[in-house]
Amino acid sequence: MKPIAPLLPFLLLCANLGAVDKVPEYAITDRYAAAPSMLLRAGRDGEVREIWCGMDPGRMRHIPLFLETSLFGKVRRGDSWVDLRTLPYRHTGTRPGFIRLEAEDGSLVIEISGRKRAPESPMFVRYTFTRPVDLRLSARFKYPEFTQSSRANDSAGIAEFRTLWRSENPVLTTTAGPRLVIGTAPMGRTLSIDNAGLEKDLDGVREALVCVDATDTAPPPGTSPSYAQSWAEALGGTSDPASEVAMTRVSLSSDNPGLDRLFSDSLDAIRASQFSSGDLMADIFFYRDSWLRDGTYTMIGLALAGDYGAVDRYFDFWTAQRDFSVGGEREAQQPAIAITGIWYYSRLRPEGKGFLQSSWPYVKYYCDYYAGRVDREGMLNLAEEWICFIPAPSTWPNAEVYSGLRAAAKIARELGHTGEEALWTGAADRLQKVFLAQAFDAGKGRLIPMAGPAGKLFTDPDYPKA
């Protein structure tokens, strides 16, 4: 896959864990490793700091698992333990979706990876030492209230947690998260486990594999008694070969190396953020949800870069759902953005007409809905979906509905649906007329962000001059 939109590594300070564990915040050196439906964020010290499980149609548009965590190792030195996070490391072989850290003294290599090209894959953390060591693995969750139960099974080398989805709006999201399994090879012995995490020892190892699995695939498809090794066996390894990754990358060669790097990094960014379902996170730093608006704009960039497979998966995901976006009908302009994107993409994609035919039921469903609302309401009251339940039609969402209706009329004409073309063109004309009457302030010479009928204009108290 060849994505778009720069995804800057994120941001702030790392804190050491003491007797009371504190999950560290973002550091500017943090990286993401990716599998089809999972992501791990890790620092340059090799500590795993976030565990994500991705989108699928059965879980709406939300991330069903997001855990801020601290997963790291210690090695025995005499009567004490050396925290592996305290060693200085350098990146050697790190690439999009794959992290490889080597201790500066050469004693240890940490690799964090997944099989992105497999139908499904957990994430793996591999520790490789130059001599046998006693390794103590620690995992702590910042919010243990979002792990519902825990159990250990050392015969399979696993710790299992039932998770809950954390959200500020439980009405709109799935509350049950997936099963999270942390497995090791060798199996080791569990010292402690509770809803806040676990601690386990692996004695005399030169190599240790940690499997972080929230795929809800049980049992893993391999045959080894070790849960982690069974997954690695079934996948034929724990990462995609670098040669395969390089073959699928789009690059830019210009006289501006900074521009070339920005282009490459922008494409690589979404490589780690599009799940196997095709859906895409709007933002991996704050919202941790998915919207048609954000995803469609990103997909237009992907289409310009020629990554038609990724864009096809995205639109397949959304057109099968028949849903407005996160927020339900209070996000009612977002399918119109998708319809604009569908039309634009069809102009770039080989077999564009076939793509429009497959998207037609979705286009018709929503544009009939928009035409009906325009007939009843004129400008549509869509502002509350994002801006604090503002009690008036607002300008920018109506502009997006207008764009969607115009794009849909073009799609209908392309496919020979003359009745729908006329219906949606008429609705766009009527919306344009009322838009110009209500949303343009001749005195100010510009559009009013919070437009409405006379006497019903909304003034944002924080921005009264808007």
N, C-alpha and C positions, 0 to 999 in steps of 0.2 A: 504494500500500500504506500501511497505517496501523498501525505497530507499537506495542510497549509496553515497559516495563522501562527505567528511566533508565539511560542509558549516558553516564556522566560522561566528558568529555574527559580524557585521561590525561597525563602527569605530570612530569617532573623537569627536568633541565637541558639546555640546548643547548650543545654544544661546537663551536668553530670547527675547521675542517679545515685542517691544516697540511700539511707535506710528507708526513707519515704520516697518512693520513686516519683519523679516528675518527667513527663514526656517532653522532650525538647521541642522548641518551636522551629520554624523554617530557618534554614541558613542559605546563603546565596549559592553555596556549593552543592546543595541537595540535587539529586538526580532521581529519575523515575525508571523503573524496569517494568516490562509489560508482558502480559499474556493475552489471549483473546478476550477474556472477561475479567481480568484482574490487573491491578497495578500495585506496586510497592514503591514508596518513597524512601530513600536512604540518604544519609549524610556521607561526607567524605571520610568519616571515621568508620564506615561500614555498618552503622546502626540503622535498622529498619524503623521508620518513624510513622508510617501510615500503611494501612492495609485497605484496599478497595476491592469491592466486587461489583461487576458492571451490569449494564442494562440488559433486560430481556423483556419481550412483550408481556409476559405474565406479571411483571413487577412495575408496570406503568413506566413513567419517565424518570424514575428516581434511582439513585444509587442504593441498592438494597443493603449494602454494607459499607460503612466508612468507620474505621477505627483508628484513632490516634494511639500509637503504641510505642513501645521501646523494646526492640528485639536485638540482643547483642550477646557476645560471648566473653568469658574470662578463661584464662589458663592458669593452672597451678604452678607456682614457683616457690618451692620449699613449703613452708607452712602458710603461705598467703596466696592470694589470687591476683593476677594482673588483668585489669580490664582492657580488652582489645581495643576499645575506643580511644585509649590514651596513646596508642602507637601512631606515629606519623605515616601517612600513606600517600601514594601518588596513583593517578589514574593511568592504567596501561591497558589499552584495548577497549575502553568504554566507548559505546556507540549508542544510537537511539534505541531505547528499550532494553539495554543491557549494560550492567555496571561491573567493572573489573578494577579492583583496588589491590595494590601490592604494597606491603609494608616496606618502608625505606631500608630497613635492615635485611630485607629478603627472607624473613622468617615465615611469612604468611601471605597468602593470596585469598581475597574474598571476591566471589562472583555472585551476582544477584541477577536472575534471569527467568525467562519463561519461554515456552515454545509458541511464539505468536502465530506461526503458520499451521499449528495443529487445530483441529476443530474445538478443542477445549484443553486447557492446561492450567495447573496450579503454578505458583511461583516457587523458585528455589533459591536458597542461599547456601553456597558451597564454601567451606573453609578448607584450605589446603596448607598444611604445615610442612616445614623441612625436616622435622623430627617428631616422634610420637609425643603427644601432650595429653594431659587430662583437661577436658573442655567442659566448662559449666555454661549451659545455655539459659538465658533469662529472657522472659517475655512478660511485659507489664502493660496493661491497658489503662489509658488515662481516665476513661469513664467506665468503670466496671459495671455500672448499672445497665449497660447495653450488651453485656454478656449474661444470658439468662441462666445458664447452667454450665457445669464443667465436669469432665471426667478424664482419667488417664488409663491407657492400656499399654503397658510396657512390652507386652508380647508382640505388638504391632508397631511399637515405637511412637505412639500418638498421644496427643492431648487434644480433646475435642471440646468445643464451646458452642452452645446454641446462642445465636445473636439476635438482637433487636435493632431495628432501624431507628436512628435518632433524627428527629425532624421537629421544626417549630410548628408544623401544620400536619398533625397526624390524620386529619380528615382526608387529606389529599394524597397520602402515601401509604405504602405497604408497611405495616408495623413489624412483621416478622422478618428477620434477616436470615441468611443462609447458615448452614452448619460450617463452622470454621475449624479446620484440623491443622494442627502443627505437628508434623511428623519428622522423625530423624532416622538417619542411617549412619552408623549403627543405632540400634534401638535405644540404648541407654537406660537409665533408671530415673524415675520421677522423684524429686525430693519434696516438691510441694506443688499444689494446683488449687486454684479457686477462681472465682469469676474475675479477679483482677489480673490473672496471668499464671505463669508457671515457672518452675526452675527444675532443671534436670542435669544430670552428669553423664558424660560420655568419656570413658577412661581409655587412655593409651591409643589415641587416634592420630593418624597423620592426615586423614581426610574425613570430614563430617559433612553430611548433606542434610539441610533443613528444608522441608516441604511445607509451604504455607498455602493451604487449599481451602478456598471458599466457593468452589465450583458446584457444590452440592452433588458431586458424582460419587456414589458409594455403591459398592467398594471401588477402589481404583482399578483400572483395567489390566494391570500387570499381574504376575503370579508370585512375586517375592513375598515372604512373610512380613518384610518391612514395608509399611505404607509408602514411605518416601521413595524407596528403591523400586517398588512396584510401579509407581507413576513414571519414574525415570526410564524404566525398562519399556513400558508401553509406548512412551513418546520417542524412544530411540535417542535419548539425551535430554539435557535440561535447558538447552538454548538453541536457537537457530544458527547455523554456520554463518560466519561473517561474509563468506562469498555469496551466499544466497541473498543476504540483505543488500549487499552492494549492487547486485544485478538488478534490483527493483527500484533503485533510487533514481530520481530525476535531479539533475544538477544544472547549474547556470554557470557559464564561463564568460566573464566580461572583463573590462579593464578596471573594475572596482572590486577588489577582494572582499571588502566589507559587505557589499551588496550580494555577492555570490554566497557568502556565509549566511547572511540573513535569509536568503531564499532557501538554502539547504536546511537551515535550522527551523524555518517556518514549516516546511514540509514534514520534517522529522517530528515536530512537536505533536501533531495530531496522530502520528503513527502510534503513540502511546496512549491516546485518549479516545480512539474509536473502538468500541467493543465489537465482539463478533456478531452481535445482532445487527450491527450497522449504525446504531445510535451513537451519539457523541455528547460528551459532557459540555455544558456551556462554559464551565469554569472549574478547574480542579483546585482552586485556592479558596473560594468563599462559598459560592452558591451550591456547588456539588449536586446540581440537578441538570436536566436537559430541557432545552426549549427549541421549538421549530425555528424561531427567529435566528438565534445564535448559530445553530447547526446549519441552517440553509445558507446563510452568508458564507460560512466557512466552506461549505461544499461547492459553492460557486468558484471559490479559489482553487479547490482541489480539481474541479473540472477544467479550469484554465491550465492547470499543470498536467492534465491528461490522465488523471487517476480515476477512470470511469468505473472501475470495479467498486471502489470505496463509495463513490457517490450513488451508484446503484443500490448498494446495501443500505445506505442511509434512507433513501426515498422508499425502498421496499419496507423498511421498518415502520416508517410513519404512515404511509398510505394504507398499510394493513390495519392500523390502529383506529382510524376514524376518531381521533381525539384532538381537542383544541390545543393542548399543551399542558404543562404544569399550571394549575390554577383553573382548569375547566373553562366554562364559558366566559369567565372574566379574563381570559386570554384569547378572546374570539377573533382577533385580527391575525393571529399567528398562522393559521392555515392559509390565509391569503398570501403571506410572505412565502410559504412553501410553494404555492401555485405559481407565483412569480419565478421562484427558483426552478420549478419544473419546466416552465417554458424556456427560461434562459439555458438550462442544461441541455434541453432537446436541440438547441441550435449548435451546441458544441459536440454532442455525442454522436458517434456513428450509429446508425439505426435509430435516429432520434424520433422518428414517427412511431416506431414500435414501442419506445419508452412512453410516449404520450398516450398510446392506446392502453398500456398497462396502468397508467395513472388516471385514466379518464373517470372511473367510478369515484375516486377521491375528489377530483376537480369538480365534477357535477354535484356531488353531495354538498360541498361547502359553498359553491357559488350560487346554487339554488337557495341555500340558507341566507347568504348575504343579500341576494336580490330581494328576498322576502322582507328582510329587516329594513333595507333601504326604502322599500315601498311604505312600510309602516312608520318609520322613524325619521327618515332623512339622514342626517348625520347620526352615526351610531354612538351610543354611550358605551365606550370601551375603556375609558380612562381609569376606572377603578381597578383594572387588572394589575396595575403596577404602581400607580401613584396614589396610594393611600385612600382608595375609595372616593375619588373626586366625583362629585355629583353633577357632571356635565360631560357632553361629548368632548373629546380632545382631538387635536389636529393630527398628530403624527400617526395614531393608529388608524384613523379614517383614511389617511393618505395611503397606508399599506393595504387597506381593503380595496381602495380604488385601483391601486396597481394590480392587485390580484384579479379583480374583475376584468380589467383590460387584458391581462395575460390569458385569462380563461377564455375570453372571446377569441383570441388568436388561436388557442388550442382547439376550440370548437371548429373554427374555420379550417384549420389544418386537417381535422379528422372528418369534415363534412357534416357536422351537426349544426345546420343552419338555424334551427329553432333556438338552441341554447346560445349561439352567437348573438342573435338579435336580443334575446332576453337579457344577457349579461352586459351587452353594450348599452342597452337602455338603462339598466341599473347604474352603470358607471356614469352615464350622462347625467342622470338625476342626482347622484351623489356629488358629482362635480359642481352642479348648479347650486345646491344647498351649501356645499363646502365654501364656495366663493362668497356666498351671501353671509355666512355665519363666521367663517374662520379667517377672513381677511379684514384687517382694520385699515381703512383707507387713510385715516388720520395719521396712523403710525407708519403706513406704507409697508406693512408686513403681516404675516400670519400671526394669529393669536394662539399660543400653545394650548390654552384651555378654552376652546371655543364653545359657544352655545347660543341658543336663541336669546333674543333681546331680554334683558333683565335676569338672565340665568348664567351669566359669565362667572367663572370661578377665578378668584384671585388667590394665589398661593401666598399665605402670610409671610413666608420666608423670601419670596421673590415677587413683591407687589408690583414691580415695574415690568414684569414679563408680559 
